[in-house]
Amino acid sequence: MVFDISNPFGQPNVPRKVIKGKPKGFKKVTWGMSKISTPERYTTPRIGGGGGRLKKISRNKITSMQWSINNDPTILHANKLLAELGKPKIGMNVTRRRRGRYNVSLTGDPVKAIENYNKQKTLIDWGKKVGGLALDPKRKVTIVDTSTPRQVANVWCHNNRCRTTGYSTVYDKTYKDVLATSRPKGERWDMLVGKLEKEADTKKARYVKLYKPLDVDLREKLKTAQGEDKTQIENQLNYVRYSYYGIADKELAESEKYKTNLITGIKQTDAVTDDMKRGINKTPDDIKTDEQYKKMLLSELEKEYDQEQAEFEQTAKEVKKRDTVFAQSSAVTRPNRRIVQLASKQSQSITRPTQPDMAKRGTSSKNETNTNTPASAQRGQGFKRFQKW
């Protein structure tokens, strides 16, 4: 027997039948990741499940965000400032969309945190310098003393039948009053800025009854400004609200007294002028009410005062001229004694009320600047010097 290398074990030679083509109903099935297309048994796209690539992307989002919080210089600086103020640091907020899918975001904006820190610091330093801004040492604020959690059942009722759908956590809190000066730095700064804004708004309400608001001229300039000038004016408009804090109460009181004297002088002059007009058979002008005078600014009242003074002098001249004609035409006819007395007053000029210092500065040249406005060099923002204040 000859050894056959192709059949070393001496198996009987049975011819093999080769099937040509695929049998009827044959379906190829593959599993795992491969270059082969989707198995034919999935006749329609799958909904839900799988998605390993998207799960990996979600995990990478969380990893990338955590790395940014630990290494990004902007976030690190913002967290340093927040820690100084005693406020919670900026962290990561993970929101679950569905199984394996997450959205990540920061719990705060680091850029806004830095800008808010710089703005508050600038305002408080300027307020202390200009108006002695400080907290009342006796002021007290209410804070949470204790907070005890407990579980409460959520009950759903329908047709007098109720069932528990879940549980929620509520907190039983107790409160106490403590001194405002004992609170963290961030809370003290918030209270100081709130006090500054409140006093500034109060002074603004008094100021706009005397003069034009500070932002009127700035907005007019902004329409034609370009480049760096436009940026400076925009920065001024951002801080113009706080500039009213730099106006002293004494100056406002003087201007209010000046306005009252102007109104009194206008009414007295108008009454004398109308009396003279009736004596020479002329119709008096319409009399304005006190409310109308109070709504007028100082610049408008000054013009009204000058106009009434000029009208008084002109009427006095007419009365004197008419009395002279009467005296020459008839020796018997004599002018009314009251008219003569009023006409003789024209030589006694009415003394105009003394203008306060703030009103004089309001009409000063445009090159003058106000020293009560703060300046800040932080991040290009801060107070700019206004035309008047």
C-alpha positions, 0 to 999 in steps of 0.5 A: 500500500502506498502512503497518500499524503493527501489522505494520511489516515486512510479515510474513504474517498467520499465525493463532496457535493457543492451547493451553488448559490444561497439556499432559500430563506438564508440570512447572514447575521453578524455581531459586534463591530465590523466593516460588514453592513447592518444585518439584513434581519434589521429591516427598519432602523432601530429606535433606542438602545445601542448608541455606544458612540453617543454614550462615549461622547457624553462621557467625554463631555463630562471629562472635558468640562471637569478638566476645564474647571480644574485648569482653565485660568478664567474659571480658576480666577473667578473661583478665587474671587468667589471664595474671597467673597464667601460665595459658592464656586463655579462647578459643573452641572450634569443633566441626564437626558436619558440612559447614557446621554448627558448634557453638561454646563457650568453653574455660573459664568466666570467672566460675569463673576469677574466683572461683577467683582470689579464693578462692586469693588470700584463702586464701594471704593468710590462711595467711601471716598465721595460720600462715606459709604458704610453699613450701619453698625446697628443694622441687623439681617435675618438669616436661617439658623437651622434647617431640618429635612423631612420626607413628605408623601406625595398623594394623588386623589381621584374619585375619593380614592388616593394613592401615594405617588412618591416622596419629596424632601422639605426643610423645617427652618428657623431664623435669627437676626444677626448684625449685618457687619458679621456677614461674609464679605460678598453679602456686605458688598451686596448690601453696600451697593444696594444702599448706594443705588437707593441713595443715588435714585433718591437724589436723582428724583430730586435732581431731575426736578431742577436740572436735565438728567445727566444722561441726556447730553451723553445720549446726544453725543453718542449718536455722532460719536465714533471709535474710542469716544463712542466706547467711553460714552457707553461706559459712562452711560453704564455708570451714570446712575451711580453719579447722582450719589456724588451730589451733596444733599446741601447742594440739592437743598440750596437749588430747591430753595433757589427754585422756590424763590424764583417761583415766588418772584415770578408770581409777585412780578406777574401780579403787579404787572397784571394790576398795571395792565388792568389800570390801562385797560389791557388784558392780563396774561394767563396765570400759570398754576403752582403745579406748572411752575414746579414742573419747570426746570431752573433754566426754564424758570430763569427765562420766565423770570427774565421775561416777567421782569421785562414785561413789568418794565414795559408796562410801567413805561406805558403807565407812566406815559399815559399818566403824563398825557392825562396830566397835560390834557387836563388839570382836573383829571388826575391819575389813579393813585394806585397806578402811580405807585405801581409805575413808580416801582419801575425804578426799584428793580426787583432783586433776583434770587441768589443763584446756588453754586450747583446752578452756576456749575450747571451753566459753566463751560463745557471744558469743566469736569466734575471731581465727584465722579469715580474713575476705574482702570479695571478692564477698561470699565469705570466712571468717566468724568461728566460735563456737569457732575 
